[in-house]
Amino acid sequence: MRLLAISDLHLGSPVNRDALAALPDFPEDWLIVAGDVAESLRRIGEGFAALRRRFAEVIWVPGNHELWSVGEEAELRGQARYGALVELARSHGVLTPEDPFAIWTGPGGPVRIVPLFTLYDYSFAPPGMGPAQAVAWAQADDIWPVDEVRLYPDPYPSRDAWCRARVAASVCRLEALEPGLPNLLVSHWPLREELVRIPRVPRFAPWCGTRATADWPRRFNALACVHGHLHVRERRWLDGVRYEEVSLGYPRQWQPERGMAAYLRQVLPLEEGAPCSIGPARAPATPAS
């Protein structure tokens, strides 16, 4: 019985869909899915269904790709889209950031699994820059993420305003937790700026999180933190807390011949002699992530 994690399945890719179809069953294991399953509700639902058939429990947080408004779903925007994603997940028996937190009582537990939806506010940028300045700073290096044209914040006036609302809502739930259990914090976006290491596109950082979450791991008794988004698979310890970047990524960023099972990260129990870093993906994220 293990607690496993993966993110950035990107099931818009036929290669990734085939890999999911070939994934064996793990009937005793739980799976954390840290965002970016796919873009369309149909593909996301197919992904949820496939994972629920294979795992005893599935816990999901949204990434930026699930929040994109594209094609026939172009009018489903912002908070309304997030609400639709939550209902879709629940229809497949997948736990979301809006549900009661599950308690892992298997090896390495007990620990409370806390899925979070935080977004980003462009604060992972040089000090003193506001959102508009951060975007211009990135554009000067030819970075223009697709989020800027596909991720709508409705009814909030901006993505950073939506981020502030999500952070405030998350803090309320975190502060209400009963003491006594350690927490496993799960977010698509990394909770600390130091974790954003994408050498080929360093100015992509403003779309990678918010400084408002930097103290959460220590403040809320985190045993470990799980995230994706960067497409740079890694395990690190900062200030005594373990951070797991668990992305699969696009086919060029992993080895499909190894199968998807090889990229499931064991979060609990922590394997004996686990290294401080398990190494990067084959290629970092691109500005379109």
C-alpha positions, 0 to 999 in steps of 0.5 A: 500500500503506497501513496503515489503521485504524478502530474502533467499527464497532458492527455491531449498527446496521443503518446500520453493517452496510449501510456495511460491506457497501458498503465497497469492496475494498482488496486491497493495504492492511492494516487495524487494527480497534481494538475494538467490532466488535459485541456478539454472536459472530455479528455479530463473525464476520460483521464479521471475514469482511467485512473479511478479504475486503476487506483484505490483513491485518486486526489486531484488539484487543477493545473493551468491547462484544465483551466484553459477555455478553448474550442467548444468550451470557450465560454466556460471561464474562470470560476465557473470552469473550475466549478465544472471541473470539481463536479466532473472530478466528483462524478468519477469519485476523485477528491478535489480541493473543495472536498473534506481532506483524506487521511492516509493511514498506510505506511508512513502515515497517518498524514492528512492530504491537503489538495490546494488550488492557489494559481499565481500572481506574477510575484515570482519576478524581480523585487518591486515588479507588479504583474504588468511589469513582470509580464513585460519583463518576460516578454522582453525574453520572448516569453508569452505563455498561453495562459495570457490568452486562454486562462480567464479569471472571471468573475475576478478582474485579473488572474492575480486577483483570483490568486489572492482569493484562492490563497485567502480561501485556502488559508481559512481551511488550513487554519481550521485544521485540527492539530495533531496530524502532519499535512501533505500539501498538494498544489500544481504550482510550487509553493516556494520560489526557490523550487522554480529552476527552469534554466532554458526559460527562467523568465517563465517564473511569474506564471509558476506560483505566488510568494504568499505560500512561501511559509505554508509548509512550515506554518501548516506542519507539512510532512512533504509538498507535492507539485508539478507544472515545471516539467523538471522532475525533482526531489528536494529538501528545503528547511527540513521539508521534502518537495516532490516535483512529479511531472510526466510532461510532453513525450519529448520530456520523458521516455515513453518506452519505459511506460507511465508506471516508471514515472509514478513517484512514491511519496509514502512511505519514503524509500530508504536512502531517498536522494536529495534530487532524483534528477531533471526531466529530459527537457524543461518546460516551454513558455507555452506550458 
